[in-house]
Amino acid sequence: MISLKSISSLASNKKTYERGIEYYNERRVSKLNIETNPKNGITKIYAEVKGDKFQYSVEATLDADGSLIDHYCDCPAFYSFDGCCKHTIAVLVQYYYIKMTEQSAPVPIKNVSETDSAAREMINYYTNRIIAETISNSTAEKVHLVPKIRFDSFGRLAIELSAGYDRMYVIKDLSKFYQDVLQGNVVEYGVKLKFLHNENAFDTESQKLLRFFMDKFREAMAYSSLQHTHKSDKRCLFLSPEAFDRFFEIYKDKEVTVNFFGENETILLKDGEPKLELTIKQDKNNFKIQMEPPELLISGQERQYILSGDCLYRCSKECTNATGPILQAMIKGDGELKIAESDMGSFCTSVVPEIRKFIKINEDENNLSRFFPKPLVSRLYLDIISPGFITGNLKFCYGDIEIDFMSDEKSNFQRDLKNELIAQSLIKKFFEGYDPEHKFLFIRDDDRIFKLLSEGLDEMSQVMEIYTTAKFRTINLQRTPQISIGVRLRSNLIDLDFDTGDFPPEELAALLNSYRQRKKYHKLRDGTFVGLENNSLSALSQLAQGLGLKDEDLARGSATVAKYRALYIDGIIKDSAQLKSKRDPAFKSMVRDINDISDSEIEPPESLRNILRNYQKTGFRWLKTMSRYGFGGVLADDMGLGKTLQTIAFLLSVKEEQTEHTVSLIVCPASLVLNWENEIRHFAPQLSTVSIIGDAQQRADLISHIPEYDAVITSYDLLKRDIELYEGIEFYCQIIDEAQYIKNAATQNAKAVKSIHSRQRFALTGTPIENSLAEIWSIFDFLMPGYLHSHSKFNQDFETPIMKNDDQNALANLKKMLSPFILRRLKSNVLKELPPKTETVLYAGLEGEQKRLYIANLAKIRSQVSSQIKSGDFNAGSKVMILAMLTRLRQLCCDPSLCYDDYHAESAKLELCLQLLESSVQAGHKVLLFSQFTSMLSIIEEKLKQLNISYYILKGSTPKEERSALTQRFNTDDTNVFLISLKAGGTGLNLTGADIVIHYDPWWNISAQNQATDRAHRIGQRNSVQVYKLIAKDTIEEKILKLQEDKSKLADSVISEGDGIISKMSPEEILALFDE
């Protein structure tokens, strides 16, 4: 029996139990429903509990001893902590007192209630079923159910059923039998047959028939109105063609009884074709077609059944299609058909060839030979009377007689009309038209000419002889040329040579252009057609497009490209079976070094060998190899995998290996400058480092001393301010961290980092693509200018085809160009020991005044946007205005006081958030809470003060030095909550002290949210991380959630494993955001 002590032990902690008792005493439990299973004693409890703001549903399951088996509550605490929440405790306490009251209640004197008929019927059903199962399991002898095929007076096919052990009893009322089986009734048929009607009462074979009967009788009742059938039909179940097909399958290769006109016969059901014979005799001017008609012909859905002798044959589909019509006719004609002599030609031409395979034909050949068509030879004569104008003539030849296919002249002999029609249909398929004046077929269209050459001649030659003139034979159909390519590495360049064999190289560019337009052929200047459908030009087209080769390069048969094209060229060649190649040893060696990084003998600096993880050593080797060959690259590891440490190892190795002093520049967000400096001092104190910070004069002084250091760190913002001071400074390597800061090539950030002089460049980012493909172009324009060509060509070849047309070929080609220069590893692949991350979306439903304000603002904004779109006055400025409107809606979801100073009513999401924070803190968790609105963080800050919950807060105004100190303190002290502005603290911070992350409001840019989450879910985290996304139900926030998913798919499709999106949306897509 459950007790208060046992309930106390179920609570997640002591405070939760005490709160549950308070909830019970405050009568917050309602709609309590208790269901106990009398068989196993298991009790299920359902109830609702009123929280401070929301109503929660609670379920609990107890075993017969009162021990808790399972429980559920839809409150946030249920998903976060072990043990029961306060709502579940309140319900269990109420259940306990109910049981205590029942035990002390007086025993009732009598039960005056009555069981209604429906309930009694239900109880009987279950009782009978149990009895039936018991009897059937204990009874050795089973009931036999036997069918009989019969036909009623209307010729309808039906079955009767009999049941019994030795003696069989005819079931006289199938409707009653059906109901007896459904209800599990015990029925007596005679002295020797009484049994409970249940499937288990019948033998195995009879069970198949029973299931068939129950299915078909149910269909009959639904569609045939059986209640109106005649009494004499009660013992029959009429079978549709589909039903007989299924019945035959049950009894195939078995004997059944058939009733013919009151006589019972036993027949065998089997697959096969019966022996059929047909005799043709002349009777004056007529012919008699005679055969013994089938004793029985049954039509199934797709096949016919023929009774012959003591077997009912199921004919093949081919036999059914060939013989069905003549057998039906023979039955109607009582075994004899009369055909006039004038129709015998059609009979011998159309019918006899079809049935001859299945029916033996007895005939007088002398009498019938004249009715069979003479042998036909179809002849097609082809000519070309001018360029692009083909003519043809089709003749039907019967011996010495030649007939034009368009002639309507009568013949005095039987023609092969079937094969004439076949030939005519092919002519219609491949020829454009017929000229009645000149009496010839013609083709004037290049597409049709190519189709004739590539398909028509072969297909038509199967049914006709084809004769061509010498002039026609000058039209050639050439196969796609086999291209081979020579590749040679020369200093910082790659020389390419193209060998086209017999194909004219000056026409190669035009050929590739036709291929890219997805044409089926290309027509050369001499009129030759080249087929393009075997995809053999795919690799060459991809290569030419990816390398930006010009028409004159292809015509010349050679080209020279930059060395950084090597990996792309090698990838195209290896993936193509058609493109032959010869690569020189130097080229092969370079590609092998880059592709086999994991087998490289390059070792990291000795001081870091025991610190770097294996995958970080691979990243270090990748950086070193790319640097050795002068290539740039993107280290795009998942957030939290240690991109900073891998880069520091690279910079330290540069210092240790180089004989002359060099300086490297690191550019990062302002919030990370000191973090970089601290990390270098910690892991590589050998590197002399300086951070370019302070006022303008201080920075100028530091910049003037750059040659004295190994590594220089500055922010994007300060670099663009000081860019003139960097003129004349040559860096060995320039590294940009959080490279998405230059995703817009037109910004001063991007222009500043690209103007720095450096021999080597690398980019670090966990999110190379956030909103559009143009972002990756900008990063590569920094790494290796020109590699992805100009932005306009990139947009034409990749961005537009992929984003607008979902061009998978363009996407595959772009991936081939990018993948050699991007190293990306995911936590799930390389950090098997990293604790799991669980994401949960919690919804808050707007109510009362908050909901009214949201709906009113939504209607107003939708009206404004709609009128602007309809008036055509929709431009870039409109999108800025719309972004402001969307921001207002998002603020209303967060807390209406962000928009209305005098608002003091409820805030659904704030209430949900505070409950989640309170329960998390009570359970001893540390929480990161992110929001884009610093004013929202201030509201939450005041609430935390009222709840006496300790916190830190980080906004954009927080000094850089203080950010680092706050981070270190939070990871080591007992502070419960860290409130962080998404833009100010979403990157660069290591906050593994927290194990719960709350995103108070969703942002357009999912990457920004993921980066924020990974402040906690990164190397050093020992606990599982729970991520909560708070979403206002049925609002703009749900639309943002959907957009986040779509944008995430874009990044994943290009990189193997933001308000910017508004500017990419069409007016209609923007309007859809405001749909209710």
Secondary structure by P-SEA (a helix, b strand, c coil): cccaaaaaaacccaaaaaaaaaaaaaccccbbbbbbcccccbbbbbbccccccbbbbbbbbbcccccccccccccccccccccccaaaaaaaaaaaaaaaaaaaccccccccccccaaaaaaaaaaaaaaaaaaaaaaccbbbbbbbbbbcccccccbbbbbbbccbbbbcccaaaaaaaaaabbbbbcccccccccccccccaaaaaaaaaaaaaaaaaaacccccccccccccbbbbcaaaaaaaaaacccbbbbbbcccbbbbbbbbbcccbbbbbbbbcccbbbbbcccccbbbbcccbbbbbcccccccccaaaaaacaaaaaaaaaaccbbbbcccaaaaaaacccccccccccccccccccccccccbbbbbbbbbbcccccccbbbbbbccccccccccccccccccaaaaaaaaaaaaaaccccccccccbbbbccaaaaaaaaacaaaaaaacbbbbbccccccccccccbbbbbbbbbcccbbbbbbbbccccccaaaaaaaaaaacccccccccbbbbbcccccaaaaaaaaaaacccaaaaaaccccccccaaaaaaaaaaacccccccccaaaaaaaaaaaacccccccccccccccccaaaaaaaaaaaaaaaabbbbbccccccccaaaaaaaaaaaaaacccbbbbbbbbcccccaaaaaaaaaacccccccccccccaaaaaaaaaacccccbbbbcaaaaaaaccccccccccbbbbcccccccccccaaaaaaaaccccbbbbbccccccccaaaaaaaaaaacccccccaaaaaacccccccccccaaaaaaaaaaccccbbbbccccccccccbbbbbbbbbbbccaaaaaaaaaaaaaaaaaaaaaaaccccaaaaaaaaaaaaaaaaaaacccccccccccccaaaaaaaaaaaaaaaabbbbbbbbccaaaaaaaaaaaaaaccccccccccccaaaaaaaaaaaacccccbbbbcccccccccccccccbbbcccccccaaaaaaaaaccccccccbbbbbbbbbccccaaaaaaaaaaaaaaaaaacccccccccccccaaaaaaaacc
